Amino acid sequence: MSSLNRRRVLSLAIAAAALALASPLLPGPRQTLLVAVGSELEVAMGRLEPLFERRHPGIDLRWQVQGAQDMIHRQLEAGAERARVLIPANRDLLQAYAAARSAQGDDQPFQTPPRPIARTLLLAVAWPQRSAVLFRNGRFSWPELRRAAAAGQWAALGGPAPWGSFDLRITDPLRSNSGQLVLALWSRDQPGQATVTALKRAVFRPARSTDILLREFISGGPNDGDVALVYESTALLRRDEATRRWPGGYRLLAPDPTIEMVLAAAVLRGEAQGSGSAAERFVRFLGGSEGQAVLRGAGFRGPNGEGGSADADGVRRLPSPSRPELDELLRQWQQAG
């Protein structure tokens, strides 16, 4: 064997030995973790994913954005791809899911009690000129909003005729939690089919999710919507975007009363094996300093309510409607012409 060939053989042997020594250190297959979240968490999850995977390189974090009702229905469907962690817009939806599972014979659907990770509340965004005409004292008013819906035209409200019709933007209550909260607050002082029908007739193109609604509101500007009812977190997150698109941006107005939502993360039983599972690690990460910093940066309040917009300071915060109350409101919404 020539000296050149001997050197090649020696080099190959050294490389093979190095690979053999290093092979125990090579990472094994990554564990996939599927998390279902509401649209209000979409931006935050995009920021959380690389941070979490950097801390836990053996976990492949995947997440799906689902409407509040779609999330619950999908988890109950036989044969559907189920998430291991659920984070809907409101922890009350987890109670609804637990009740549905109990009816199916599973009284303990969660590995541990759902953990609160953030809070947000329902508020309104409005274009400044139109807000000044609609809410003359500078504060949100449900009666004034109902009056605008009944009038239908800005000219009847004292606004310029070229503004045209009054267009209220909310999400579809049959699909989205924020739309359900609007429906409950709108009907609070004047319950009944006529009130719900008035709301449905006033709504311009209900969106399937809160983030989609606000993106459409910003993109279309005053010509496609005058007032939108959204989550505080979403409004804060996209406020700079609105200002870049429309000089002056939109105003934040806090309804009084409003409804505050607690977002909680639930690990499904049977999808995790003890406190060291990928799902449990992710939920702990959300409650830790890095996870909380990302959530605060995306407009959310902390689990104890700290943070958020000063526009909402001092307003009354009501609990979410009960399931029977909500079912009746949704029935009325479906029947509304």
N, C-alpha and C positions, 0 to 999 in steps of 0.2 A: 504493500500500500504506500502510495506517495505521501510525502510530508503534507501536501495540500489537502489530500483526502482525510489524513489523520486529524488535521486541524478542524475540518468540517464535522467529522464524527464527534470530536471532543466538544465542539460548540453545541451540537445538537443534544449531546448527553447532558451538558450543563444546563441548557434551556429546559430539558425535560425534568431534570432534578428540581430546578427552581419552581417549575409549575406544580410538581408534586408536593413540594413543601408549602406552596401558597394555597393549594386547593382547599384545605380546611377553612381558610379565611374568606373564601369566596362566598358571597351571600347566596342563600338558598332561595327557593321560590317565594315571592312576596305574597302576603295574605291580602286578599281583596276585601275592602270594607265599603259597603254601599250605604250611603246616608241620604235620606229624603228630607228636603227642606222646602219651605215656602219661598216665593219669589223675592220676598224682602231680604232674604239671606244670600241671594245669588252673588252679589259683589263681595260680600264678606267671605263666602266659601272660596271664591277664587283667590283670595289673599291668604286664607287659612291653610289651603291644601299644601303649598310648598313648605310652609313653616312646620306643619305637623309631620310631613314625610321626611323632612330633614332631621327631626328629633326621633322619628320612628322609621328608619329606612326599610324595615321589613314589612311595612304596611303600605298597600296601594289604596289610597283614599279616592273613592269615586262617589259622586253625589249627583242627585237628580232634583231638579226644581219641579215641584208639583203644587197645584192648587190645593187649598185646604181640604175641600171635600174629595177631590180626586185622590189625595194622599190616603185618606182613610179608606175609601172604597177599594183602592188598589191593594192595600194591605189585607183586605178581607177576601179578595178574590182567590179562589182555588187555582193553583198553578201559576199565578202571577209571580214575577220576580219581586221578591220582598226585600225591603231595606232592613239593615240591622239596627239602624238608629233613626228615629223619627224626631223631627224638629218642626212642627207646624207653627203657624203664626200665633197661636194661642194655646196654652196648655189645656184649656177646656176641651179642645178637640181630642186630646189624649184621653180625657175622661170618657168622651163619646166613643172612642175606639175601644177602650177597656170594657165599656158596657156592651158594645156589639160583640166583642170576643166572649164575654161572659154568657151572652145569649147562645153562643155556639158551644158552650161547655168549658171554656177556658177562663177560670176566675183569676189567674195570675199571669197576664200577658207580658209584664215587664220584669226584667231581671232584678232591678232595684227601683225604688220610687223615682219618677222623672226628676231631673235636676234643673232648677231654674238657671238660665245663663244670661238673660237680658230682659229688658222691658222696653215697650214703646207704647204710643197711644195714638188715637185717631185725631187728626186735625185737618184743616182745610188749607189749600193754597189757592191764591187768586191773583190775577193780574192787577197791579196797583190802581189804575184808573177805574176799573170796573168795581174793584173792592170799595173804592171811595164813594161810588154811587149807591152800591148795594147796602153796605154797612156804614151808615153816615157817622156813627160815633166811633168808628175805627175798631169795633169789636164784633166778632162773629155772633150771629143771632139766628137761631133756628126759625123763629117766626118770620124774620126778614127773608130767609132763604125760601120758606114756603110761599111767601108773598111773591117773590120773583118767579118761582115755578108756576104759580097760578096766573101771573101776568103774561108770561111767555115771551114778551118783547121788551127790549131795553127802552124803547120810546115810552112805554107805559110805566116804566120805573123812574123816569126822569133822565135817562141816558140818551145819547145821540141815536137817532134812527138808523144811521149806517151800521151801528153795532149789530143790528138784526135781532135774532132770537136769543133768549137767555138759555145757555147750554150748561147743564150740570153734568159733571163726569164722576162716576163711581164705578166700582167693579161689579160684576154679575153676582148677586147674592147667592145664586144657586151653585156657584163655583168657588167663591172667594170669601174669606173671613172678613176683610175690611168692608165689603159690600153688605154683609150681614149686620155689622155694627152700625153702619149708616142707617139701614132699615130700622133697627131697633131704636136709635136715637131720634130719627125723623118721626116715628110713630109714638114716642114716649108720652107726649102731652095730649095727643089727639089720636088714640088708637082706633082702628077700624079699616074696613076695606077701602073707603073713599080716600083716606089719607095715603095708603100704600099705592093706590092707583094714581094719585097725583104725583107721587115720587117717580113712579115708573114712566109716566108720560113726560116728565121733565128731564129724564136722563138721556143724554146723547151718547150713543154707542157704548154700552157697558163693556168694560174690558174683562178679560179672564183672570188677570192678576194685578196686584197693586203696582208693581214696578213697571209692567207694560203700560198701565194707565198713565203713570207720570211721564214716561218717555214719550207717549203720544201727546200728552198735554203740552210738553215742552216743544216737541217738534212742530205741532200744528199752531201753537201760539193762540192769541185771543180769538182768531177766526174759528177755531175748532173746540173751544171750551173756555168758560168764564171762571168757574170754580170747580176744583177737584177735591174730593175727600180721600185722604191717603194716610199712611202711617207717618208719624213724625220722623222716624229713622230714614224712610225713603225720601221725604221732603228735604231733610238736611243733607243727605248723601248727594242729591242731584241739584242742590241750590246753585252751586257755581256753574253747572252746565246750563241752567236756565238763564243765568245772568250773562253768560257768553253769547247765548242765542238771542236773547231779548234784553236790551239795555234796561237795567233796573231790576230784572228778574221778577220773581213772584213774591208775594207776601205770604207769611205764615200766620194763620189765624187759628186759635185754639177754641173749639166749641166748649161752652160751659153749660151743662156738663158734657164730659167726653167719657170714653171708655179706655181704660188702660189694659194692655195685654202683657201677659208674662209668657215669654218664650222658654220652653223647657225641653231638654233632650231626654229621650226615653230609649233605653236599650231593650230590645225585644228578648223575652225569655226563649231559650232554645237556640238563639243566634249567638250567644256568648257563653264562654266557659270561665266563670269567675272574674275576679277583679283585674286579672292580668290580660283579659281579652283585648283585641283591637278596638272593639266598640267602647269598652269601659275606658281605655286609654284616651280615646278621642274625646269622650265626654269630660274627663278630667282636664284635658288640654283646654277645652273651651272655657272651663272655670278658672284656669290659671292665668298668670299675668300676661303671657303672650296672647292667648286667645281673647282675653278681655280687652286688651289694647286694640286688637283688630276690630272687635265688635263696636267699641266706642268710636273708632275711626270711621265706621260705617254708619254712624248716626244713632246707635242704640244707647239706651240708658243701661246702667249696671243692674245686676239682679236685685239690688236694694233700692233702685230708683234714682240713683245719682246720675248727673249729666243731663243731656238733652237741651232743648231750646228754652230760653227764658220766656218765650211767648206763651208757654204752657204753665208757667208758674202760677199757683193760686187757683187754678180751675178745679172744679169738682170732678172726681174720677169715679165712675160707676163700675160695678162688676158687669161682666158679660151677661147677656140674657140667658135664662135657663133654657134647657133643651125644649121643653114644651112650648115656651114663649116663642122661641126661634122657629120651631116647626110650624106654628100657626102663622107667623109673619111670612114664611116662605110659601105657605099655601096661598096666602092672600096675594103675594107677588105673582105667583103662577096664574092666578085667576084674573089679575089686573089686565085691562085692555090696553 
